[in-house]
Amino acid sequence: MTDLLTLQKSFILAHLKEGDACADFTMGNGHDTAFLSKTVGKNGHVWAFDIQASALQSTKKTLDSEGCPENYTLINDSHHNASKYIDRKIKAGMFNLGYLPGSGNKALTTKRETTLPAVKGAIELLDSDGILLVAVYPGHEEGHLEGLMLEEYFKTVSRFEMSISRFQIVNSPTSPYFFIVEKK
């Protein structure tokens, strides 16, 4: 069976290398942040965003326990403010929409009103041959609506500037899926 996390990482690895800049726009517990940190190494940089202070604490523990280089900036702010912090083009960015895993608070989720500006801003930050992965969780109402909103927006992006794909398990409509945004 296809493992979505492994597949996402394979797409990222086709674009991201040692020394690059990247962002984890929804740091959560820091697993994507750690993956990005190890991938870009000590000469690269990762910016990671979350509105919950507990996410920063959890991410810092993950980064320390996995022996990641100190090449990251953890930011307690919304992902739609990323351009205030990121001072260069990025080769990769990851979004895992929804709620903080393990928090027990499923009412606090990413919201359409900040997700769309965040994704648009991330696209603006992308360097040539850059990639964004946006994981959507349609099993809850806001996640379902976020996915529909993003799909409608992505349909408006010029295919001459970006290649945008969607990977979804067809016979499991409430399972997570992701968009792959690649800058040409």
Buried (B, 14 or more C-beta within 10 A) or exposed (E): EEEBBEBBBEBBEEBBEEEBBBBBBBBBBBBBBBBBBBBBBEEBBBBBBBBBEEBBEBBBEBBEEBEBBEBBEBBEEBBBBBEEEBEEBBBBBBBBBBBBEEBEEEEEBBBBEBBBBBBEBBBEBBBEEBBBBBBBBBEBEBBBBBBEBBEEBBEEBEEEEBEBEBBBEEEEEEEBBBBBBBBE
